[in-house]
Amino acid sequence: MPYTSQVQDYRRSLERSRQSLGRADRPSVFPLAGRQWDLLDEVFAPLYSPSTGVALDLLGLTEPGDDRARRGSFLEIGCGTGVIAVTAALAGHGPVVASDINSLAVRNAAVNARRHGMTDRVRTVHGDLFSGLGDDERFDTVFWSSNYVLGPDHYQYESDHERAYVDAGYRSHRGYLEQAPLRTTPGGRALLHFSSRGDYPSLARIAAETGRELRLLGRCTVREGEYGDDLVEHLLLQILTTA
């Protein structure tokens, strides 16, 4: 499988996953966006990657009154520690559902909802993409900060933690592009946080194959920092139905 740059190499991302889990200084509580958050073992650690903070900013959740942050119901796929889902609830979204394929991440999100007094507004569910939801559930905002690094079709995950870093054959991206627009309310938005560490041409091809259009809503470039000095462009994409 060819890679256009080192930052797109899935093997590098898997190594980052292993390093994040094994660090002696991995904390049980970390600061982000002006708040403290619990971090459980085997859950993606936002303090070692700028992606969660970037996603908060792209969604308009870091500044009170930011007009990018629409209110209403909010679904986060791949919630991890729950920082984005809980912050959305604190910003006025509700009800909020936080879903993850990693059962420990689901527990972590529930812990952080309790830490910030949002248990009445945030519900956590365990499932792969939308499998943990009722058939009739729809949301004003559906959001996924994806595992945008493309892995080989044949790759077998060694842990759920690796799924936060790499998407084998972009199977999860295909499922999200197909299903996310079907989970929105009338006038709602299906959103995807992607980056230049992913394979955008492959994403665009899958979008075309599934009758979807990708509309750019926001972008920014940040330096990775913790596990390399690469400059990475982050994108907020809206998924539209074309057929």
Protein Blocks (a to p, Z undefined) as FASTA:
>chain_A
ZZfbfklpmklmmmmmmmmmmpmklcfbdceehiacdddehiacfklpcklmmmmmmnop
mbghiaklcgdjdddehklnommmmmmmmnopacdddddfblklmmmmmmmmmmnopmmm
pccdddehjlmpcfkbccfbdcddddfbccdfklccfbfklmmmpcghhlmmmmmmmmmm
mmpcehiacdddddfkbcfklmmmmmmmnopacddfbdcdddeklnocbdcddddddddd
fZZ
